[in-house]
Amino acid sequence: MDRNRRGRNPRTLWALVLFGIAYSTSVYYLHTLTGAEVVDGILGVVFGLYICSHPAANLVDMLFFARRSGRQFPSSRSAVLWVALNMLVLLIGWMVIFTGTTRFVGGADSFFNVSITS
């Protein structure tokens, strides 16, 4: 079984960034995608977990499997850029999970319109 079959694919990571931003902005401006807050929240959480799975898999590959397979980065700059891109994708995934969770739990209106009563 080839553990490194995916390799380093920045196009996939950039596509996930674009889809994550598209989901978050569409939910913010349209207030719903499917018409049901709960379904929007479930989709957001699942999609956010999927987005976060790619950088997590890349980190595991980089820490454990790259040394054994002999795949190294050509320069330290490319390694830093690769880690930075993975951190960006992870941040976008967390934002999508957060957006989906707020939709799932109580909707965006109850989260952003907090009133303090004495």
PyMOL CGO cylinders between C-alpha atoms (Angstrom):
from pymol import cmd
from pymol.cgo import CYLINDER

trace = [
    CYLINDER, 0.00, 0.00, 0.00, 1.43, 3.35, -1.00, 0.3, 1, 1, 1, 1, 1, 1,
    CYLINDER, 1.43, 3.35, -1.00, 1.10, 5.72, 1.95, 0.3, 1, 1, 1, 1, 1, 1,
    CYLINDER, 1.10, 5.72, 1.95, 2.33, 8.72, 0.00, 0.3, 1, 1, 1, 1, 1, 1,
    CYLINDER, 2.33, 8.72, 0.00, 0.04, 8.31, -2.96, 0.3, 1, 1, 1, 1, 1, 1,
    CYLINDER, 0.04, 8.31, -2.96, -1.35, 11.86, -2.75, 0.3, 1, 1, 1, 1, 1, 1,
    CYLINDER, -1.35, 11.86, -2.75, 1.94, 13.65, -2.38, 0.3, 1, 1, 1, 1, 1, 1,
    CYLINDER, 1.94, 13.65, -2.38, 2.17, 17.41, -2.04, 0.3, 1, 1, 1, 1, 1, 1,
    CYLINDER, 2.17, 17.41, -2.04, -0.62, 18.98, -4.01, 0.3, 1, 1, 1, 1, 1, 1,
    CYLINDER, -0.62, 18.98, -4.01, -0.97, 22.74, -3.43, 0.3, 1, 1, 1, 1, 1, 1,
    CYLINDER, -0.97, 22.74, -3.43, -3.79, 22.96, -5.99, 0.3, 1, 1, 1, 1, 1, 1,
    CYLINDER, -3.79, 22.96, -5.99, -6.00, 20.83, -3.78, 0.3, 1, 1, 1, 1, 1, 1,
    CYLINDER, -6.00, 20.83, -3.78, -5.20, 22.98, -0.77, 0.3, 1, 1, 1, 1, 1, 1,
    CYLINDER, -5.20, 22.98, -0.77, -5.95, 26.21, -2.64, 0.3, 1, 1, 1, 1, 1, 1,
    CYLINDER, -5.95, 26.21, -2.64, -9.24, 24.72, -3.90, 0.3, 1, 1, 1, 1, 1, 1,
    CYLINDER, -9.24, 24.72, -3.90, -10.19, 23.87, -0.31, 0.3, 1, 1, 1, 1, 1, 1,
    CYLINDER, -10.19, 23.87, -0.31, -9.38, 27.43, 0.74, 0.3, 1, 1, 1, 1, 1, 1,
    CYLINDER, -9.38, 27.43, 0.74, -11.62, 28.81, -2.00, 0.3, 1, 1, 1, 1, 1, 1,
    CYLINDER, -11.62, 28.81, -2.00, -14.49, 26.45, -1.19, 0.3, 1, 1, 1, 1, 1, 1,
    CYLINDER, -14.49, 26.45, -1.19, -14.21, 27.22, 2.52, 0.3, 1, 1, 1, 1, 1, 1,
    CYLINDER, -14.21, 27.22, 2.52, -14.30, 30.96, 1.90, 0.3, 1, 1, 1, 1, 1, 1,
    CYLINDER, -14.30, 30.96, 1.90, -17.18, 30.51, -0.54, 0.3, 1, 1, 1, 1, 1, 1,
    CYLINDER, -17.18, 30.51, -0.54, -19.18, 28.54, 2.05, 0.3, 1, 1, 1, 1, 1, 1,
    CYLINDER, -19.18, 28.54, 2.05, -18.55, 31.05, 4.83, 0.3, 1, 1, 1, 1, 1, 1,
    CYLINDER, -18.55, 31.05, 4.83, -19.35, 34.10, 2.74, 0.3, 1, 1, 1, 1, 1, 1,
    CYLINDER, -19.35, 34.10, 2.74, -22.45, 32.57, 1.18, 0.3, 1, 1, 1, 1, 1, 1,
    CYLINDER, -22.45, 32.57, 1.18, -23.82, 31.60, 4.58, 0.3, 1, 1, 1, 1, 1, 1,
    CYLINDER, -23.82, 31.60, 4.58, -22.99, 35.07, 5.91, 0.3, 1, 1, 1, 1, 1, 1,
    CYLINDER, -22.99, 35.07, 5.91, -24.64, 36.99, 3.06, 0.3, 1, 1, 1, 1, 1, 1,
    CYLINDER, -24.64, 36.99, 3.06, -27.47, 34.61, 2.11, 0.3, 1, 1, 1, 1, 1, 1,
    CYLINDER, -27.47, 34.61, 2.11, -28.13, 33.55, 5.73, 0.3, 1, 1, 1, 1, 1, 1,
    CYLINDER, -28.13, 33.55, 5.73, -28.99, 30.04, 4.54, 0.3, 1, 1, 1, 1, 1, 1,
    CYLINDER, -28.99, 30.04, 4.54, -28.03, 27.60, 1.83, 0.3, 1, 1, 1, 1, 1, 1,
    CYLINDER, -28.03, 27.60, 1.83, -30.67, 24.92, 2.20, 0.3, 1, 1, 1, 1, 1, 1,
    CYLINDER, -30.67, 24.92, 2.20, -33.42, 26.80, 4.01, 0.3, 1, 1, 1, 1, 1, 1,
    CYLINDER, -33.42, 26.80, 4.01, -32.83, 24.99, 7.31, 0.3, 1, 1, 1, 1, 1, 1,
    CYLINDER, -32.83, 24.99, 7.31, -30.32, 26.25, 9.87, 0.3, 1, 1, 1, 1, 1, 1,
    CYLINDER, -30.32, 26.25, 9.87, -29.65, 22.75, 11.21, 0.3, 1, 1, 1, 1, 1, 1,
    CYLINDER, -29.65, 22.75, 11.21, -28.86, 21.32, 7.78, 0.3, 1, 1, 1, 1, 1, 1,
    CYLINDER, -28.86, 21.32, 7.78, -26.61, 24.30, 7.00, 0.3, 1, 1, 1, 1, 1, 1,
    CYLINDER, -26.61, 24.30, 7.00, -24.80, 23.70, 10.28, 0.3, 1, 1, 1, 1, 1, 1,
    CYLINDER, -24.80, 23.70, 10.28, -24.33, 20.00, 9.65, 0.3, 1, 1, 1, 1, 1, 1,
    CYLINDER, -24.33, 20.00, 9.65, -22.99, 20.68, 6.17, 0.3, 1, 1, 1, 1, 1, 1,
    CYLINDER, -22.99, 20.68, 6.17, -20.62, 23.32, 7.55, 0.3, 1, 1, 1, 1, 1, 1,
    CYLINDER, -20.62, 23.32, 7.55, -19.23, 21.07, 10.28, 0.3, 1, 1, 1, 1, 1, 1,
    CYLINDER, -19.23, 21.07, 10.28, -18.74, 18.11, 7.93, 0.3, 1, 1, 1, 1, 1, 1,
    CYLINDER, -18.74, 18.11, 7.93, -17.20, 20.29, 5.23, 0.3, 1, 1, 1, 1, 1, 1,
    CYLINDER, -17.20, 20.29, 5.23, -14.92, 21.98, 7.79, 0.3, 1, 1, 1, 1, 1, 1,
    CYLINDER, -14.92, 21.98, 7.79, -13.74, 18.62, 9.08, 0.3, 1, 1, 1, 1, 1, 1,
    CYLINDER, -13.74, 18.62, 9.08, -13.01, 17.55, 5.52, 0.3, 1, 1, 1, 1, 1, 1,
    CYLINDER, -13.01, 17.55, 5.52, -11.02, 20.73, 4.91, 0.3, 1, 1, 1, 1, 1, 1,
    CYLINDER, -11.02, 20.73, 4.91, -9.02, 20.21, 8.12, 0.3, 1, 1, 1, 1, 1, 1,
    CYLINDER, -9.02, 20.21, 8.12, -8.29, 16.58, 7.27, 0.3, 1, 1, 1, 1, 1, 1,
    CYLINDER, -8.29, 16.58, 7.27, -5.97, 17.47, 4.39, 0.3, 1, 1, 1, 1, 1, 1,
    CYLINDER, -5.97, 17.47, 4.39, -3.47, 19.57, 6.39, 0.3, 1, 1, 1, 1, 1, 1,
    CYLINDER, -3.47, 19.57, 6.39, -3.58, 17.01, 9.19, 0.3, 1, 1, 1, 1, 1, 1,
    CYLINDER, -3.58, 17.01, 9.19, -2.74, 14.23, 6.75, 0.3, 1, 1, 1, 1, 1, 1,
    CYLINDER, -2.74, 14.23, 6.75, 0.04, 16.33, 5.25, 0.3, 1, 1, 1, 1, 1, 1,
    CYLINDER, 0.04, 16.33, 5.25, 1.51, 16.94, 8.69, 0.3, 1, 1, 1, 1, 1, 1,
    CYLINDER, 1.51, 16.94, 8.69, 1.47, 13.23, 9.52, 0.3, 1, 1, 1, 1, 1, 1,
    CYLINDER, 1.47, 13.23, 9.52, 3.07, 12.46, 6.16, 0.3, 1, 1, 1, 1, 1, 1,
    CYLINDER, 3.07, 12.46, 6.16, 5.73, 15.09, 6.72, 0.3, 1, 1, 1, 1, 1, 1,
    CYLINDER, 5.73, 15.09, 6.72, 6.54, 13.99, 10.26, 0.3, 1, 1, 1, 1, 1, 1,
    CYLINDER, 6.54, 13.99, 10.26, 6.49, 10.22, 9.90, 0.3, 1, 1, 1, 1, 1, 1,
    CYLINDER, 6.49, 10.22, 9.90, 6.61, 9.03, 6.32, 0.3, 1, 1, 1, 1, 1, 1,
    CYLINDER, 6.61, 9.03, 6.32, 8.75, 11.55, 4.42, 0.3, 1, 1, 1, 1, 1, 1,
    CYLINDER, 8.75, 11.55, 4.42, 11.96, 10.49, 6.15, 0.3, 1, 1, 1, 1, 1, 1,
    CYLINDER, 11.96, 10.49, 6.15, 11.53, 6.84, 5.29, 0.3, 1, 1, 1, 1, 1, 1,
    CYLINDER, 11.53, 6.84, 5.29, 10.51, 7.41, 1.69, 0.3, 1, 1, 1, 1, 1, 1,
    CYLINDER, 10.51, 7.41, 1.69, 13.39, 9.80, 1.00, 0.3, 1, 1, 1, 1, 1, 1,
    CYLINDER, 13.39, 9.80, 1.00, 11.11, 12.64, -0.12, 0.3, 1, 1, 1, 1, 1, 1,
    CYLINDER, 11.11, 12.64, -0.12, 12.57, 15.88, 1.12, 0.3, 1, 1, 1, 1, 1, 1,
    CYLINDER, 12.57, 15.88, 1.12, 11.90, 19.50, 0.33, 0.3, 1, 1, 1, 1, 1, 1,
    CYLINDER, 11.90, 19.50, 0.33, 14.32, 21.05, -2.17, 0.3, 1, 1, 1, 1, 1, 1,
    CYLINDER, 14.32, 21.05, -2.17, 14.90, 24.06, 0.11, 0.3, 1, 1, 1, 1, 1, 1,
    CYLINDER, 14.90, 24.06, 0.11, 13.94, 25.27, 3.53, 0.3, 1, 1, 1, 1, 1, 1,
    CYLINDER, 13.94, 25.27, 3.53, 11.90, 28.07, 1.94, 0.3, 1, 1, 1, 1, 1, 1,
    CYLINDER, 11.90, 28.07, 1.94, 9.66, 25.58, 0.14, 0.3, 1, 1, 1, 1, 1, 1,
    CYLINDER, 9.66, 25.58, 0.14, 9.17, 23.69, 3.41, 0.3, 1, 1, 1, 1, 1, 1,
    CYLINDER, 9.17, 23.69, 3.41, 8.15, 26.89, 5.19, 0.3, 1, 1, 1, 1, 1, 1,
    CYLINDER, 8.15, 26.89, 5.19, 5.75, 27.82, 2.39, 0.3, 1, 1, 1, 1, 1, 1,
    CYLINDER, 5.75, 27.82, 2.39, 4.24, 24.33, 2.45, 0.3, 1, 1, 1, 1, 1, 1,
    CYLINDER, 4.24, 24.33, 2.45, 3.67, 24.49, 6.20, 0.3, 1, 1, 1, 1, 1, 1,
    CYLINDER, 3.67, 24.49, 6.20, 2.24, 28.02, 5.91, 0.3, 1, 1, 1, 1, 1, 1,
    CYLINDER, 2.24, 28.02, 5.91, -0.22, 26.89, 3.23, 0.3, 1, 1, 1, 1, 1, 1,
    CYLINDER, -0.22, 26.89, 3.23, -1.28, 23.97, 5.40, 0.3, 1, 1, 1, 1, 1, 1,
    CYLINDER, -1.28, 23.97, 5.40, -1.80, 26.31, 8.37, 0.3, 1, 1, 1, 1, 1, 1,
    CYLINDER, -1.80, 26.31, 8.37, -3.92, 28.61, 6.19, 0.3, 1, 1, 1, 1, 1, 1,
    CYLINDER, -3.92, 28.61, 6.19, -6.09, 25.68, 5.09, 0.3, 1, 1, 1, 1, 1, 1,
    CYLINDER, -6.09, 25.68, 5.09, -6.40, 24.54, 8.70, 0.3, 1, 1, 1, 1, 1, 1,
    CYLINDER, -6.40, 24.54, 8.70, -7.47, 28.04, 9.79, 0.3, 1, 1, 1, 1, 1, 1,
    CYLINDER, -7.47, 28.04, 9.79, -10.09, 28.21, 7.02, 0.3, 1, 1, 1, 1, 1, 1,
    CYLINDER, -10.09, 28.21, 7.02, -11.35, 24.77, 8.04, 0.3, 1, 1, 1, 1, 1, 1,
    CYLINDER, -11.35, 24.77, 8.04, -11.71, 25.88, 11.65, 0.3, 1, 1, 1, 1, 1, 1,
    CYLINDER, -11.71, 25.88, 11.65, -13.62, 28.95, 10.51, 0.3, 1, 1, 1, 1, 1, 1,
    CYLINDER, -13.62, 28.95, 10.51, -16.00, 26.76, 8.49, 0.3, 1, 1, 1, 1, 1, 1,
    CYLINDER, -16.00, 26.76, 8.49, -16.48, 24.45, 11.49, 0.3, 1, 1, 1, 1, 1, 1,
    CYLINDER, -16.48, 24.45, 11.49, -17.18, 27.48, 13.70, 0.3, 1, 1, 1, 1, 1, 1,
    CYLINDER, -17.18, 27.48, 13.70, -19.67, 28.89, 11.21, 0.3, 1, 1, 1, 1, 1, 1,
    CYLINDER, -19.67, 28.89, 11.21, -21.40, 25.53, 10.89, 0.3, 1, 1, 1, 1, 1, 1,
    CYLINDER, -21.40, 25.53, 10.89, -21.48, 25.03, 14.64, 0.3, 1, 1, 1, 1, 1, 1,
    CYLINDER, -21.48, 25.03, 14.64, -23.10, 28.40, 15.25, 0.3, 1, 1, 1, 1, 1, 1,
    CYLINDER, -23.10, 28.40, 15.25, -25.70, 27.59, 12.59, 0.3, 1, 1, 1, 1, 1, 1,
    CYLINDER, -25.70, 27.59, 12.59, -26.29, 24.16, 14.07, 0.3, 1, 1, 1, 1, 1, 1,
    CYLINDER, -26.29, 24.16, 14.07, -26.56, 25.22, 17.70, 0.3, 1, 1, 1, 1, 1, 1,
    CYLINDER, -26.56, 25.22, 17.70, -28.58, 28.37, 17.57, 0.3, 1, 1, 1, 1, 1, 1,
    CYLINDER, -28.58, 28.37, 17.57, -28.35, 30.15, 14.28, 0.3, 1, 1, 1, 1, 1, 1,
    CYLINDER, -28.35, 30.15, 14.28, -26.30, 33.19, 13.40, 0.3, 1, 1, 1, 1, 1, 1,
    CYLINDER, -26.30, 33.19, 13.40, -28.85, 35.64, 14.79, 0.3, 1, 1, 1, 1, 1, 1,
    CYLINDER, -28.85, 35.64, 14.79, -28.66, 34.30, 18.32, 0.3, 1, 1, 1, 1, 1, 1,
    CYLINDER, -28.66, 34.30, 18.32, -24.84, 34.28, 18.23, 0.3, 1, 1, 1, 1, 1, 1,
    CYLINDER, -24.84, 34.28, 18.23, -24.17, 37.76, 16.88, 0.3, 1, 1, 1, 1, 1, 1,
    CYLINDER, -24.17, 37.76, 16.88, -27.02, 39.61, 18.58, 0.3, 1, 1, 1, 1, 1, 1,
    CYLINDER, -27.02, 39.61, 18.58, -26.13, 39.00, 22.19, 0.3, 1, 1, 1, 1, 1, 1,
    CYLINDER, -26.13, 39.00, 22.19, -27.97, 41.26, 24.61, 0.3, 1, 1, 1, 1, 1, 1,
    CYLINDER, -27.97, 41.26, 24.61, -26.75, 41.87, 28.12, 0.3, 1, 1, 1, 1, 1, 1,
    CYLINDER, -26.75, 41.87, 28.12, -29.49, 42.37, 30.67, 0.3, 1, 1, 1, 1, 1, 1,
    CYLINDER, -29.49, 42.37, 30.67, -29.02, 43.36, 34.27, 0.3, 1, 1, 1, 1, 1, 1,
]
cmd.load_cgo(trace, "trace")
